[in-house]
Structures are given as C-alpha cells and as structure tokens.
Amino acid sequence: MNRELLRNLPKVDELLKEEIVEKELKSTMRTLVIDTLRETIDYYRDLILKDKIESISKEEILKTFNKLMKKNNSPKLKKVINATGTVIHTNLGRSLLSNQAVEAVNNVSMNYNNLEYNIEQGKRGLRYSHIEELITRITGAEAAMVVNNNAAAVMLVLNTLCNGKEAIVSRGQLVEIGGSFRVPEVMKFSNAKLVEVGTTNRTHLYDYENNINENTGVLLKVHTSNFKILGFTEEVSIEELVGLSKKYNVPVYEDIGSGVLIDYTKYGFTYEPTVQESLKKGMDVVTFSGDKMLGGPQAGIIVGKKEYIDKMKKNQLTRALRIDKMTLAALEATLKLYLDEKEAIENIPTLNMLLSSKETIKKKAESLKRKLRNKVKNFNFHIEEDYSMVGGGSMPTEKIETYVIKITSEEFTPEQIEYNLRMNETPIVTRVYNNQVIMDLRTMFQRDFDTIVEAFLTMK
C-alpha cells in the first residue's frame, strides 16, 4: 500500500475550488456535487488500498469526477434506442405514446384539471366519466371503467363477480405473463376459487358444464396471447360459453389480454380476436391492456354489461387500483384516434411500426447506412432482409418482414460492439446473431440517426 498516495489525495474543500467543480455547482444541487466528489475520492482511495495504482494526478481525479457527475446527474429511467425489431418490447417500456397523448399528459399534469369535478353541475364528479363514453362508443359495450393494469382488472372483476365462489377455467388457459405473474395467483388474491377443467391441449363444453353448481360465480376464458398450442387441440368457443352461461344464469368473462381494436387480418397478419368481436358474441365482461397492442399507456380496461361494471365501480378495491390523471389523459387521447382507423395507424407509434411497409423500412435502412458510411470507419454495414416481432406477449407466432443493418468490424468483436452501443449515453439496444450485430430499422426513428453515428465514432 502506497501511504504517500493516500496522504496526497485531495480533500473535498480543496476540489470545490477547481473550475470544473465550480461550473457544476452553478447548474447542479450542491449536495449532489459534494456526494460525487466524495465518491470520486473513495474510488481512488480503494484503488490505493488494493495496490492497483502507482500514481495519481489531480487532473485524473477531476476527469473521473466529471464522468461520475454525468452518471449521477442523469435519470435512472431514461430514453433508449430500440434496435431489436421487437415492437412492443416489455423491457423497453412497451408501447410509445402518440404526440396527441403526450400533449394531453403535459396539459393535465402542468395545470389544475377537472379530474373529479363536474363542470356543468359545479360539484364533485367521477373520473371514469371522462372516458367511459369514448370506450363504449369504440367497443360497443354498455359500460366501461379503467384501472391501473390488466392484472388489476382481472382481480377486480373476479373479486366482484366471484368473491368466495368458483371460477371455472380451462387448464390450457392458466397462463403466466411477464415478471412471473400467473393467472392462478391473481385469481387467488381476488378470493375466487379456481376450478380447472379439461386438459392442457383439449377442453370441451361438457368439462365446463359438469363443474357448474350453486357455488359457481363465473365462467372464465383467458386468451392465450403469449403462446400457442398446436396439433391435437380443442377449445370451447365464445358462442358455446355464452350459451352455457345463459342456460345456468352464470356470467361469462373473457380476459383478452392485449387490447386489439382493429382487424389485423386486413393488413396480412394472422387472426387475433378484437374486443368488439368478443362483446358482439355475448361476453358479459371483457378486460384488456391499455398499452401493448392498443398503443396507449399502461392501464387495465374493463368493458361489458352495465350491471356488472356498476358493481365493480362500488367495489372498495377500485380506489386502490384506480388510474391517475396522466394515465387518464393519455388513454383518452389514444382512444380518440381509434374513432378513425386511418388516424390511429398514422399517429399511434405501435400501430404505425407494426403496419409500416417493407419498402418504408428499407428506405430508413438506406438512409442510416449512408450516414454511417460517410462518417464511420473500421466498421462494415450491410443491409439485409430479416424479420421483426410484435412482442408484448401478443401474436407469438407472427413474423413481420423487415430490413436490418448487420454490422461487423476487424477492430471490435460483436460482443464489444453490442456492449459499447448499450453503454452509450443514450443506450442503443441491438441483437447479436451469427457473429454480427443487428439493428432492425422497424423500431428505430430517423431522429436518432445522428446519435447512432456518434456512438460508433466514439467507440473505444
């Protein structure tokens, strides 16, 4: 251990007089600056104690301070560039809000608003009134309400319709969603008693009917949006379940998962049930996500028969699960776009990315490649055809034709390129496959191209 180096480590008071530190003090909280100075000194003290350095200069210390200052002063939740080609990327924030939704959030978050105030009557109002009419108009439901996510929606529906009673569900529909959250566990917390019927791959109508009794609270259908069972399979249709519910006077409820409000088969995608379709076929209650395929903020939307929705609004759990003003504003702005399907596709980023033509993606790839080739050396950039994914636990077998830029270098390994891009000031998340770094242009924006070029120029 070099005791001389320890003695020569500058004190915080001494460093506070340095120009670079004084500059930081003018634009940053003093507490953060001092904490970062201490962190810097501690960093070098640890290196000295472990005999990992033989010399040190004040210039080097200040350089490290500046680097740590940028890190400590930047938000933990930050923008990243999604170059993976997975449109609804669960780890990267799922759906992006439209400009209209962002503007609506800014408006209500920066000003007082009529969240729970009825302007016409001049008295307290209900937050659901701002959006219920819009949701029912789009979906065709009798009534609607919104909670903070779809798992909360499932719990509220079951707690309201099935508290202490049995919920009959096909064994093949007991799915696990992201973060290890499982439908059976959500059901348990709702105080509904799970009754599994059928087998993993085959469930028949008689499996439901044979288990209906005086303690049956609901017939439950869960759309398995995040996986597919192929081969020797059998599933009870919505029409059959609705018929059974009417026969025994038991409500039937479907958790449809992703909020699909347009018919994607018109655009060449595989069939995915829409909310409107489930309601038309007679479902009493349907729940779905506000983000994912719908393309709005995280929310759990509940639609269906008024008698059931009214009961849920009075449930004491509703207050714990309710959405805030910003989510409400973003959701309203998003749903308004669905009044015109063309407007929704043009303005909602998730829909626009999913439905952008292959030719549009190719033009973006060519534009980025030109920028990279004009400025970046020691890297090879090749445009090739590939496939994007929907993501978000939706359409698991769907592949979308796309164009990607594949990157190689004699100076850097693919793993080094991926790491450097990911550790960029604005992280760039890519894929590595077959010894190449892959950037899929479907999930990338022209506004980020200069940032990507700069990331390659500064790569070490």
Phi, psi and omega in degrees: 000133181268097182293331179296319178297321179297318181294330183273356177299127182292153176274161180301315181302323180292317181290334180298340181273352181287147185301316183295327179285318178300324178296319178294323181296334180284337185241355185226155177302135181302321181300317181293321180296313181295318178299322180289324175298316178296319178298320179296313180296318178298324180298314181285327176299318180296319178297320180294314181298333180264009179056040182260353176223150181250342179210162182204146179233158178296325179299319180294320179298316181293327177294319177293320177301316181298319179295315179293327179296317178298319180294313184289334183270350180271148180293148177290320175268113189224168176293139169230158175261120182270103178253019184277336184087358174271112189292306180261082186272109184303321182281344183248029172093007179056234187280145176268142180282149175288164176301322180296320180292319179297317179297320179294321178295315178302318184297313183279334182280336181262358182222158168297154183210174184264046182308309179231047181223126178270105185296319182297319183266348180066034179212178182304139178235188181249135181296333181290339183296335182291337190231344185300315182297322179295316180296315181294326179295319182285320187266338184085010180282160176286324184208165182204158171206168184226138174236185193281343169195174187288330175297321176295322178297315178300314181297318181293317180299312183291322179294327180282316186267343192220026181295114181079002180247180185263137173248118183267126183217147178293138180300328181286355181250009180275078189273160169250131179257186185304150177073022178064023175275128185243140180306315179301325180289320177298319179297321181297318180291338178281352183073019171272144180265117184287129173238106180276134179230158180074198178238178182302319186256344183218125175226134183247165180300322181293338177296320176291309187298322181293345182252001177284131177213188183294346181257010179283126182262326184199149169262122188248132174239127179246121178285122183276074186284342184257007173199164178230140172254121183246159178104231184278087186231159176207132181224142179282130183285163177300316181301320180293318179294321178297318177299320179292321181295322178290322181298320184252005178056048178240129180297147179242133189227136178239126169267105187272350176079257180286141183275081179274118183245358175233156181277104184286344179296335178295339184250018175089007178272162174290162184295134173222124185299141177263159178298317181301320182296316180298319180291320179297327180281355172111009178299135179285322180218140176226136176239149180199168184274148176276335175265217184053232187293334180289327174086020180248206179280166175298125179193159174245116185258130181243123179230158177152207182292138184301322183299326180278320180296320179299321178295321180293323179296332181269352180293134181297338177293335186303320181296323180288338186252003187289159179269161180265179185297325183289318177296317180299316180295316181294320181292318179299314180297322179294312183294328178301326179294333180287352175294338175226111186303323179297318178297319180298315182293323181286327191252337180271114187308318181300312180295319181297317179292318180297322189256003176297138183290158178300324181293322178297318179294321181297320179298320177296318180298317180294322179296314180293320180298319178299315179299316182293315183293327181290333188239332189258129178251170176067015176226148175251131182238123181232134176268129178219160175282148180200196181230136172264166178238150178292307180081188177062025181069023182238143178046063188297336182261000185281131173240135182247124180298136184211180172237140180233161170253123179258133190239131173226165180203144175279341183269328183236144173284160176304323180293323178292320178296312180301316181296313182297319178294319180292328181268007176299158180306317166256103186303138177244113185263120184238186172242151172240124180211134176054045177062029177223144172272132185242129174243118181267121185285349181297324183256016181247155183241145179303328182295344182260000186297320179296323177296320180293317178300315180297325179297321177288322181295328184262007183291134181235000000 
